[in-house]
Amino acid sequence: MAERGLHTSLKVGLYEDCADIREERAWGRILADVAQHVADALAASQGMDPHVAIEAIKAAFNEELRAPSSGRSGGFVVRH
């Protein structure tokens, strides 16, 4: 987060040389790992049950996918 906005850099294609790893599945695992870290932080800092936190994160994630609360901006640099 910077200047009240989300700034992200992603390296899509990281797994293109790995025939046994599908990119979208790898990103699913990465996002799940982030959610688990957030749930652990909520448990440590606020005493929230990590399983409850994960369920709340999943619900918010799915809701945001169904009906985004804001637009996205930015672009991609594609390197071959």
Buried (B, 14 or more C-beta within 10 A) or exposed (E): EEEEEEEEEEEEEEBEEEEEEEEEEBBEEEEEEEBBEBBBEBBEEEEBEBEEBBEBBEEEEEEEEEEEEEEEEEEEEEEE
